[in-house]
Amino acid sequence: MSDFTVSEELSARRTGMSFQRTRLSADRTLMSVIRTSLSLISFGFTIFQLFQKLKDQAFLASSAPGRNFGTALVMLGIAMLALGIAYHVRFMLELRRQRAAMVADGLIHGESRFPPSLTLIAAALLLAIGIMAIASMVFHIGPLS
């Protein structure tokens, strides 16, 4: 144990655990952004492909409105995900800074790790897939074209 009294020790531990809860809450928020972005990107890509195939089979004279709508959904999903990632990174850096300051002041122990976010890694991978999808749709390049 440390030089804390029992009540100070309990308070320091509760405060330390609150940082972990806040970190997990931020991860859950990013997961919500991922879920919504994934829906937008996948629906947009599917709509784009559907209208493209209908035009290729000569069922439609013009597929531009449907394809444009699909492209817009994918772009919206990518933008939302990029903003969500930026917000998450900014929030986590500030949380880590605040935690380090409290550890330095001796207010909390800081013994438990503050690991990197696997949710952030998944979000970055989805962003890369979304960018490949939009490149495929607009420029007809990449593995999804």
N, C-alpha and C positions, 0 to 999 in steps of 0.2 A: 504494500500500500504506500501511499504518499504521506505528506505532512498535513493532509486535509483532515478535518473533523469528519465524523460519520455523515452528518447532514451535508457538508460541503462535497464529500466524495459522491454521495448519491446524486446531488445536484449536477456535478460535473459529468457524471455518467449519463444522466438523463439528457443533458444538453448535447453530449457527444452523439447519443443515439438519435437525437432530433435531426442532426446533420445527415445521418444515414437515411432517415425517413424522408427528408426533403430531397435528397439525391434520388431515391427511388420514386418519389412523386414526379420529379422532373422526367425520369425515364418513362413513366406511364403517360405523361403528357406527350412526349415524343412518339410513343407507340400509337397514340390516337392520331397524331399527324401522319404517321406512316400508313395507318389503316385507311385514312381518307385519301391520301395521295395515291396509294396503290389502287384504290377503287377508281379514282379519276383516270389514272394512267391506263389501267387495263380496259376500262369501258371505252375510253377514247380510242385506244389502239384497235379494239374490236370493232367499233363503229366504223373507223377508217377502213379497216380491212374488208368489212362487209360491203360497204359501198364501192370499194375498189373492185371486188369480185363481181358484184352485180353489173358494174360497167363493163368489165372484161367479158362477161357472158352476154352482153348486149341486152340486158333486162332494163337498163336505164340509159337514156340519152346523155345525161350529165350526172355525174356523182359528186360534183364540186361542193354543193351545200353540205351533204353528209360527211364528206371527207374533211371539210373545213371545221365542222362541228367536232369531229373526232380529234383533229389536230389541236383545237382550242382546249378540249378537255385534258389532253396529255400535257399541253403547255401549262395549264392551270395546276395540274397535279405536280409538275416539276417545280413550278414557282413556289407552291405551298410547301413542298418538302424542303426546298433550299432555305426558305425563310424559317421553317421549323428547326432545321439543323443549326442555322446561325443563332437563333434565339437560345437553343439548348446549349450550344458551346459557350455563349456569352454568360448565360446563367450559371453553368457549372464552373467556369473560371472564377466568377465572383464568389460562388459558394466555397470553392477551395481556398480562395484568398482570405475570406472571412474566417474559415476554419483554422487556417494556418496562423492568423493573427490571434485567435483565441487560445490556440495551443502555446504560442509564444508568450502570451500573457499569463499562462498557467491556469486558465479558466476551465479548460478541458484537457483530457489526457492525450487524445489523438493517437492511441495505441492501435486502433483498428485501421485497416487499409481503406483507402478511398479509391477503389479500382476504376479502370476505364469503363466506359459504358458500352456494353455489347449492343444495346439498342441504337446507339450512335453509329456503330459500325454497320449494322443492318440498314440504317437510313442512308448512309453513304453509298452502300452497294445498290440500293433501290434507286437512288439518284443517278448513278451511272447507267443502270438499265433504262431508266426513263430518258436519259439523254441519248442513248443508243436508239431507242424507239423513235424519238422525234427526228433524229438524223435520218433514220430509215424512211420515215414518212415524208419528210420534206425534201431531202436530197437523194433519196434512193441509194444510200450507202450503208455499209455495216452489216452485221450478221442477221439483222431482222428484216432486211429488204427482200 
